[in-house]
Amino acid sequence: QVQLVESGGGLVQPGGSLRLSCAVSGSEFAINAMGWYRQAPGKQRELVATITSGGSTNYADSVKGRFTLSRDNAENTMYLQMNSLKPEDTAVYYCNVDGWVGPNWYKEDYWGQGTQVTVSS
């Protein structure tokens, strides 16, 4: 019923930029919080950035000052602007949303399938 469509990943040189997007579809889904997580080879999945329904953002120390998380006016699409990319940013990036699913409005969270970001010269 609820689908997440991720886009924007790819190969970029160190110092370059990428913009990830995550679009949520589903007529009976009320979004609460959204976020991006990433998983590099041999490592656990880690928080990149989150944004609450009130617009409060939280960033991992490793990306603070370089990445910017935002939501569109309808609050159904999330963007992660990634600047000054480093090789250490190479990972599969996963979109996550939590909210309430109709018609019974139970709490649920969903994950995207992941998009590969590779930072290399």
Contacts in CASP RR format, 6 or more apart in sequence:
PFRMAT RR
TARGET T0000
AUTHOR 0000-0000-0000
METHOD contacts of the structure
MODEL  1
QVQLVESGGGLVQPGGSLRLSCAVSGSEFAINAMGWYRQAPGKQRELVAT
ITSGGSTNYADSVKGRFTLSRDNAENTMYLQMNSLKPEDTAVYYCNVDGW
VGPNWYKEDYWGQGTQVTVSS
1 26 0 8 1.000
1 28 0 8 1.000
1 29 0 8 1.000
1 101 0 8 1.000
2 24 0 8 1.000
2 25 0 8 1.000
2 26 0 8 1.000
2 29 0 8 1.000
2 101 0 8 1.000
2 108 0 8 1.000
2 110 0 8 1.000
3 24 0 8 1.000
3 25 0 8 1.000
3 26 0 8 1.000
4 22 0 8 1.000
4 23 0 8 1.000
4 24 0 8 1.000
4 95 0 8 1.000
4 97 0 8 1.000
4 110 0 8 1.000
4 111 0 8 1.000
4 112 0 8 1.000
4 113 0 8 1.000
5 22 0 8 1.000
5 23 0 8 1.000
5 25 0 8 1.000
6 20 0 8 1.000
6 21 0 8 1.000
6 22 0 8 1.000
6 93 0 8 1.000
6 94 0 8 1.000
6 95 0 8 1.000
6 112 0 8 1.000
6 113 0 8 1.000
6 114 0 8 1.000
6 115 0 8 1.000
7 20 0 8 1.000
7 21 0 8 1.000
7 23 0 8 1.000
7 115 0 8 1.000
8 18 0 8 1.000
8 19 0 8 1.000
8 20 0 8 1.000
8 21 0 8 1.000
8 115 0 8 1.000
9 18 0 8 1.000
9 20 0 8 1.000
9 93 0 8 1.000
9 115 0 8 1.000
9 116 0 8 1.000
9 117 0 8 1.000
10 18 0 8 1.000
10 115 0 8 1.000
10 116 0 8 1.000
10 117 0 8 1.000
10 118 0 8 1.000
11 118 0 8 1.000
11 119 0 8 1.000
11 120 0 8 1.000
12 18 0 8 1.000
12 85 0 8 1.000
12 117 0 8 1.000
12 118 0 8 1.000
12 119 0 8 1.000
13 85 0 8 1.000
13 119 0 8 1.000
13 120 0 8 1.000
13 121 0 8 1.000
14 85 0 8 1.000
14 86 0 8 1.000
14 87 0 8 1.000
14 119 0 8 1.000
14 120 0 8 1.000
14 121 0 8 1.000
15 83 0 8 1.000
15 84 0 8 1.000
15 85 0 8 1.000
15 86 0 8 1.000
15 119 0 8 1.000
16 83 0 8 1.000
16 84 0 8 1.000
16 85 0 8 1.000
16 119 0 8 1.000
17 81 0 8 1.000
17 82 0 8 1.000
17 83 0 8 1.000
17 84 0 8 1.000
17 85 0 8 1.000
18 82 0 8 1.000
18 85 0 8 1.000
18 117 0 8 1.000
19 79 0 8 1.000
19 80 0 8 1.000
19 81 0 8 1.000
19 82 0 8 1.000
20 36 0 8 1.000
20 79 0 8 1.000
20 80 0 8 1.000
20 82 0 8 1.000
20 93 0 8 1.000
20 95 0 8 1.000
20 115 0 8 1.000
20 117 0 8 1.000
21 77 0 8 1.000
21 78 0 8 1.000
21 79 0 8 1.000
21 80 0 8 1.000
22 34 0 8 1.000
22 35 0 8 1.000
22 36 0 8 1.000
22 77 0 8 1.000
22 78 0 8 1.000
22 79 0 8 1.000
22 80 0 8 1.000
22 95 0 8 1.000
22 97 0 8 1.000
22 112 0 8 1.000
23 76 0 8 1.000
23 77 0 8 1.000
24 31 0 8 1.000
24 34 0 8 1.000
24 76 0 8 1.000
24 77 0 8 1.000
24 78 0 8 1.000
24 97 0 8 1.000
24 110 0 8 1.000
25 76 0 8 1.000
28 101 0 8 1.000
28 102 0 8 1.000
28 103 0 8 1.000
29 99 0 8 1.000
29 100 0 8 1.000
29 101 0 8 1.000
29 102 0 8 1.000
30 99 0 8 1.000
30 100 0 8 1.000
30 102 0 8 1.000
30 105 0 8 1.000
31 53 0 8 1.000
31 75 0 8 1.000
31 76 0 8 1.000
31 97 0 8 1.000
31 98 0 8 1.000
31 99 0 8 1.000
32 52 0 8 1.000
32 53 0 8 1.000
32 97 0 8 1.000
32 98 0 8 1.000
32 99 0 8 1.000
32 100 0 8 1.000
33 50 0 8 1.000
33 51 0 8 1.000
33 52 0 8 1.000
33 53 0 8 1.000
33 97 0 8 1.000
33 98 0 8 1.000
33 99 0 8 1.000
34 50 0 8 1.000
34 51 0 8 1.000
34 71 0 8 1.000
34 78 0 8 1.000
34 95 0 8 1.000
34 96 0 8 1.000
34 97 0 8 1.000
34 98 0 8 1.000
35 48 0 8 1.000
35 49 0 8 1.000
35 50 0 8 1.000
35 51 0 8 1.000
35 69 0 8 1.000
35 78 0 8 1.000
35 95 0 8 1.000
35 96 0 8 1.000
35 97 0 8 1.000
36 48 0 8 1.000
36 49 0 8 1.000
36 50 0 8 1.000
36 69 0 8 1.000
36 78 0 8 1.000
36 80 0 8 1.000
36 93 0 8 1.000
36 94 0 8 1.000
36 95 0 8 1.000
36 96 0 8 1.000
37 45 0 8 1.000
37 46 0 8 1.000
37 47 0 8 1.000
37 48 0 8 1.000
37 93 0 8 1.000
37 94 0 8 1.000
37 96 0 8 1.000
38 45 0 8 1.000
38 46 0 8 1.000
38 48 0 8 1.000
38 89 0 8 1.000
38 91 0 8 1.000
38 92 0 8 1.000
38 93 0 8 1.000
38 94 0 8 1.000
38 117 0 8 1.000
39 45 0 8 1.000
39 46 0 8 1.000
39 91 0 8 1.000
39 92 0 8 1.000
39 94 0 8 1.000
40 90 0 8 1.000
40 91 0 8 1.000
40 92 0 8 1.000
43 91 0 8 1.000
45 94 0 8 1.000
46 60 0 8 1.000
47 58 0 8 1.000
47 60 0 8 1.000
48 59 0 8 1.000
48 60 0 8 1.000
48 63 0 8 1.000
48 67 0 8 1.000
48 80 0 8 1.000
48 93 0 8 1.000
49 57 0 8 1.000
49 58 0 8 1.000
49 59 0 8 1.000
49 60 0 8 1.000
49 63 0 8 1.000
49 67 0 8 1.000
49 69 0 8 1.000
49 80 0 8 1.000
50 57 0 8 1.000
50 58 0 8 1.000
50 69 0 8 1.000
51 57 0 8 1.000
51 58 0 8 1.000
51 69 0 8 1.000
51 70 0 8 1.000
51 71 0 8 1.000
51 78 0 8 1.000
53 75 0 8 1.000
55 71 0 8 1.000
57 69 0 8 1.000
59 65 0 8 1.000
59 67 0 8 1.000
59 69 0 8 1.000
62 88 0 8 1.000
63 82 0 8 1.000
63 89 0 8 1.000
66 82 0 8 1.000
66 83 0 8 1.000
66 84 0 8 1.000
66 85 0 8 1.000
67 80 0 8 1.000
67 81 0 8 1.000
67 82 0 8 1.000
67 83 0 8 1.000
68 80 0 8 1.000
68 81 0 8 1.000
68 83 0 8 1.000
69 78 0 8 1.000
69 79 0 8 1.000
69 80 0 8 1.000
69 81 0 8 1.000
70 78 0 8 1.000
70 79 0 8 1.000
70 81 0 8 1.000
71 77 0 8 1.000
71 78 0 8 1.000
71 79 0 8 1.000
72 78 0 8 1.000
72 79 0 8 1.000
78 95 0 8 1.000
78 97 0 8 1.000
80 93 0 8 1.000
82 89 0 8 1.000
82 117 0 8 1.000
85 117 0 8 1.000
85 119 0 8 1.000
86 119 0 8 1.000
87 119 0 8 1.000
87 120 0 8 1.000
88 119 0 8 1.000
89 117 0 8 1.000
89 119 0 8 1.000
90 117 0 8 1.000
90 118 0 8 1.000
90 119 0 8 1.000
90 120 0 8 1.000
91 117 0 8 1.000
92 114 0 8 1.000
92 115 0 8 1.000
92 116 0 8 1.000
92 117 0 8 1.000
93 114 0 8 1.000
93 115 0 8 1.000
93 116 0 8 1.000
93 117 0 8 1.000
94 111 0 8 1.000
94 112 0 8 1.000
94 113 0 8 1.000
94 114 0 8 1.000
95 111 0 8 1.000
95 112 0 8 1.000
95 114 0 8 1.000
96 109 0 8 1.000
96 110 0 8 1.000
96 111 0 8 1.000
96 112 0 8 1.000
97 109 0 8 1.000
97 110 0 8 1.000
98 107 0 8 1.000
98 108 0 8 1.000
98 109 0 8 1.000
98 110 0 8 1.000
99 107 0 8 1.000
99 108 0 8 1.000
99 109 0 8 1.000
100 106 0 8 1.000
100 107 0 8 1.000
100 108 0 8 1.000
101 107 0 8 1.000
101 108 0 8 1.000
END
